[in-house]
Amino acid sequence: MAGFPPDPRARPVPASAFRLVVFAFDGTLTAVPAIRRQASDAAGAVMARLAAGPGGTDHRYAAVVAGEHEIRLIPVGTPVPWDLRAAGPGRPDPEGVTVALAGLSAEFLATVPAGLPGSVDVLALVAPGGRPECPDDLRIGLAAAEPGDDLAECWWTGLAGLRAGRRRIELLG
């Protein structure tokens, strides 16, 4: 997959961790232009905030856009703005989203440089009551928000919670 170089010299090695932030979008929501713009702006704001903070270069970004008939992956390294439209109307298949997240996470975590902690944070835009399932791996966490929420702020707060929880697990381990 593009964005995961097998040779660590191909990209500067992160200083503190190897992190993937995956934005998972419900394609029925991003089919609405106003929600699509809101989601795109929020993803950009979270990425900018992460890049400006400590360890900003430790992050990689990807996205999954889930429709009823297609789950589209926006690979790591794809420049923003992303096309957040999904093919076909209708609710996304939750199992398909889980499989996409599992594959993307496994491939990324397999490339973690020796000696660095690796993690995958999934920031999801879901319909009310919806929630994708993440693979059963403590290195993978999920924070979900709904269209009426301030997406950037909800994702940022969720990301902080995921990271704090992961630090507690690492300390206990």
N, C-alpha and C positions, 0 to 999 in steps of 0.2 A: 504494500500500500504506500502511496506517495506520502511523504512527510515523516516516515520512520526510517532514517538512514541506518543501515547495518554497521557502518563504520563511524565510531564516535568522533573521528576527526572531521567528518563531513559537516558537523554543526558544533558550535561551542557547547561544551558540557556544562550543564547547569551547576550553579554554585551550591545549592542547598537541597534541591529536590527535583523530581522529574514529574511534571503535572500536566494532565490533559483535562481540559474543560470542554465537555460536550454539551452543546445546546440541543435539546430534544424538543421539536415543535410538532404539535398536533396540526396536521395539514388542513383539517376542516376549519380551524381557527385562522391559520395564515392565508386561507383562500380569501378572507375579507381584507381588502387593501389597507384599511385603517389599523387593523390588528397586526398585519404583516409589517407595516412601518413601525408600529410600537415595538414589536418583537425585535426587529432589526436594530432599531435605535438602542434598545435596552441591552442587547448583546454587545453592541459596540461600546456602550458606556461601561459595562462590566470589564470588557477586555482592556479598555483604556485605563481603568482604575487599577486593574491587576498589573498592567505593564508599568505604571508609575510607582508602584509600591516596591517594598523589598522583595527580592527574588523575582522581579517582573520578567526577566528573561528565562525563568524556569518553566514557563507555561507554553503549552501548545493548545490549539483550538480546532474543534471540528463540530459538525452539526449533523443531526438526523432529522429529516422532515418526513413524517409518517402520514400517508394517506391510506385509503381503504385498499387500493390495488397496487400500491408501490410504496416502498420505503427508500428514500433517497439519502445517500450519504454525501455530505460535503466534507471532503477529506482534509486532514491536517495540512496546514500551509496554504489553503485556498484564501486569497485576499478577500477582505470584506469590501463592499456589501455582498452578502450572499443572496441567492435566489431562494426564497423560503416557500415557494409554491410547491404543492404536491399534486401528482396526477390523480385524477378521479375523486369525485365527491364521496362523502360517507366517512364514518368513524374509522380511525386507524385500528388495525389488528394489534392488540396488546402483546401477543406472543411474538409477532414480527418485530415489534419495537425492542422487546427484551433480547431477541436473537441478534439484532443489529448492535445494540449496546454491548452485549457480551462479546461479540466478535471484535468490535472496535477496541474495547477495553483490553481484551486478552492480547491482541496484537501490540498495543501500545505498552502494556506492562511487561511484555517479553523483551522490550528494548531498553529497559531501565538500566542506566550505567551502574556498574558495580559500586557499592558503597553508598548509593543515594536512595532515599525512600521514593517510591513511586505511588501516584494516586490518580484516580479518575473522578472528577466531580461532574455530575450530570445536572444541568440546570434546565428544567422542563417548563414548557408552556402547555398547560393542560386545560381541557374543558372542565367546568365545575363537576366535582366528584371523580374526575379522572386522575389516574396516577400510573405511570409506567413502572414496571417491575425492573429492578436492577439485578444484575448477576449477584449471586451469593458470595461476595468477596469483601472483606473489611476495607480493602483499599478503594472500593467504589462506593460513592455516596450520591444521594439524590436530594435535590431541593426543587420543589414544584411551586409554580405560581399560576394564577388564573388571569384571563384577559382584563378583568376590572382592576386588578392590582397594579401598583407601581412596580412593573416588572424588574427594572434595574435594581431598585431598593430591595425587593423581596429576594431576588437572586443573590444580591450581595450579602444580605443577612443570612440567608440559607447557606451560602458558601462559608461564611465565618463559623456557623454552627457545625458544619461538616468537618471543617479543619480542626476546630476545638475538640470535637469528639474523637477524631482520629489521633490527635496528640495524646489524649487521655489513654487510649488503647495502647499506643506505642510505649507510654511510660509504664503501664501495668505489665506489658509483655516482656 
